[in-house]
């Protein structure tokens, strides 16, 4: 089995975040302003948070739709998400499901609003990242919209060329209380590469920006010109 085998890399990501779930969740309290801006003025029936982590973005998403599905590969993070939803009283509107970003547990054309933030960069290789973007397109309703984000070479923690054609693979350690470090795989996107992967998928870019060292794009499903 190669390190880029889909099943192997999914298990590795799940295991990594299961190990750090409790501590990681404590550092992920607030909604990102870019998510708030994306949700502002939008509404729908069904929403999905792909790579939902501790569910922090499921709460504002739930204010905009009738039902939310939070998907993550880490059962440890999903336990944190369920506990958070119960504590804050929004659990009746949210279903948390263990799942893969490249095989979303929702029907075709079902999702009106989606957020896929800070998760795409954990997938490898490139083909799997593009496949997960096409999977998001499959799940989106014809008039659905999604916000996708990933770390970029423009981030000040990296000594990288923000104008490069492609980014790079790396590991970023998570430090647990007591000093233990847990390596996490990241693909750091060059902004041009981020847009290119979106174009290579079944999504269409509505808007794309770099903000706070992250690539962000508002996207919709690509429409066929045929009958």
URSULQUI-V857659 format. One record per residue. PHI is phi in degrees with one decimal (999 if undefined). BURIAL is # if it has 16 or more other ideal C-beta (glycine too) atoms within 10 Angstrom, else .. D_FIRST is the distance of its C-alpha to the first C-alpha in Angstrom with 1 decimal. Layout:
BEGIN
PHI;BURIAL;D_FIRST  PHI;BURIAL;D_FIRST
END
This chain:
BEGIN
999;.;0.0  -81.3;.;3.8  -68.7;.;6.7  -97.8;.;8.2  -59.9;.;6.2  -54.8;#;9.6  -64.7;.;9.3  -65.3;.;7.6  -69.6;#;10.2  -65.0;#;12.8  -63.6;.;12.6  -64.0;#;12.8  -62.8;#;15.8  -61.8;#;17.4  -62.8;.;17.2  -59.5;#;18.7  -77.5;#;21.5  -62.3;#;22.2  -66.2;#;23.0  -106.5;#;25.3  -53.4;#;26.7  -62.7;.;30.2  -69.8;.;30.9  -57.6;#;29.3  -60.9;#;31.4  -64.9;.;34.5  -97.3;.;34.1  -122.3;#;33.5  -97.8;.;37.0  -105.9;.;38.4  -72.5;.;37.8  -66.2;#;37.0  -60.2;.;40.1  -65.6;#;38.2  -70.6;#;37.1  -58.9;.;40.8  -64.0;.;42.0  -63.0;#;39.6  -75.9;#;40.7  -57.4;.;44.4  83.1;.;46.4  -106.2;#;43.5  -155.9;.;43.3  175.9;#;41.9  -90.6;.;41.0  -125.0;#;37.3  -123.6;#;35.2  -138.5;#;31.5  -113.3;#;30.0  -88.3;#;26.3  71.0;#;24.6  -71.2;#;27.9  59.0;#;27.3  -85.0;#;30.5  81.9;#;32.2  -62.7;#;34.6  -92.3;#;34.7  -70.2;#;35.1  -64.9;#;38.6  -66.4;#;40.1  -64.0;#;38.1  -65.4;#;39.7  -74.1;.;43.1  -109.0;#;42.5  -133.5;#;41.2  -81.3;.;41.9  -148.1;.;38.5  -123.3;#;35.3  -113.9;#;31.7  -102.7;#;29.6  -118.3;#;25.9  -153.5;#;23.3  -82.0;#;19.8  -96.1;#;21.4  -67.6;.;23.6  -62.4;#;25.3  -68.4;#;26.5  -64.9;#;27.6  -62.3;#;29.7  -62.4;#;31.3  -65.4;#;31.9  -64.8;#;33.6  -64.5;.;35.7  -62.5;#;36.7  -63.2;#;37.7  -65.1;.;39.8  -62.3;.;41.5  -96.2;.;42.4  82.1;.;43.4  -108.2;#;41.3  -63.3;#;39.0  -62.4;.;40.8  -94.7;#;39.7  -123.8;#;36.0  -114.0;#;33.2  -101.0;#;30.0  -130.5;.;26.9  -75.9;.;23.3  -164.4;#;21.3  -108.0;#;19.0  -62.7;#;20.7  -94.7;#;19.0  -153.2;.;20.5  -68.5;#;23.8  -84.0;.;25.8  -138.7;#;28.9  -74.2;.;30.7  -60.1;.;31.3  57.1;.;34.1  -104.1;#;34.7  -99.4;#;34.4  -90.0;#;37.4  -136.0;#;36.2  -139.0;#;32.8  -124.4;#;31.6  -134.9;#;28.0  -114.7;#;28.6  55.2;#;26.6  -136.5;#;23.3  -53.2;#;22.1  -70.1;#;21.4  -87.5;#;18.6  -89.2;#;16.4  -150.9;#;14.0  -82.4;.;14.0  -56.2;#;17.5  -58.3;.;17.0  -72.9;#;16.0  -63.6;#;19.1  -64.6;#;21.2  -62.1;#;20.0  -69.0;#;21.0  -67.6;#;24.4  -66.8;#;24.9  -65.4;#;24.2  -62.1;#;26.9  -60.6;#;29.2  -59.5;#;28.7  -76.8;#;29.8  -70.6;#;32.8  -65.2;#;36.2  -53.5;.;37.9  -105.8;.;39.9  -73.6;#;37.2  -133.9;#;36.3  -138.2;#;33.4  -111.3;#;33.1  -115.9;#;29.8  -141.3;#;29.3  -158.4;#;26.9  -61.5;#;27.6  -130.0;#;29.0  -65.8;#;29.9  -79.9;#;33.4  -66.6;#;32.8  -72.5;.;35.0  -81.3;.;32.4  -112.2;#;30.6  -89.6;.;32.3  -138.8;#;31.2  -89.7;.;32.9  -65.6;.;33.5  -96.7;.;34.5  -65.7;.;31.4  -75.4;.;29.7  -134.5;.;26.2  -95.7;#;25.0  -155.0;.;22.3  -90.8;.;19.3  -156.8;.;20.3  -120.6;.;20.2  -123.4;.;23.4  -75.2;.;24.2  -104.1;#;25.9  -102.1;.;28.5  -83.0;.;29.5  -54.8;.;33.0  100.4;.;33.4  101.9;.;31.4  -64.6;.;27.7  -109.1;.;25.4  -121.9;#;22.2  -73.4;.;20.2  -125.5;#;19.4  -74.6;#;17.6  -136.4;#;20.1  -103.0;#;20.4  -88.9;#;24.1  -80.3;#;25.7  -73.7;#;28.6  -53.4;#;31.1  -64.5;#;31.2  -67.5;#;27.5  -57.4;#;27.7  -62.6;.;30.4  -63.7;#;28.5  -68.2;#;25.5  -63.5;#;28.0  -65.0;.;29.8  -72.6;.;26.7  -91.0;#;26.2  -92.1;#;28.6  -106.0;#;30.6  -117.8;.;33.8  -78.6;.;34.8  -91.0;.;38.1  -157.4;.;38.2  -141.6;.;36.0  -142.5;.;36.9  -111.7;#;35.8  -141.5;.;37.1  51.7;.;36.7  80.3;.;33.8  -118.3;#;31.8  -82.6;#;31.5  -130.6;#;33.0  -142.7;#;33.5  -88.9;#;35.4  -132.2;#;34.0  -139.0;#;34.9  -66.6;#;33.4  -64.1;.;34.0  -98.9;.;36.9  -76.3;.;37.3  -85.3;.;40.5  -80.2;.;40.8  -70.7;.;42.9
END
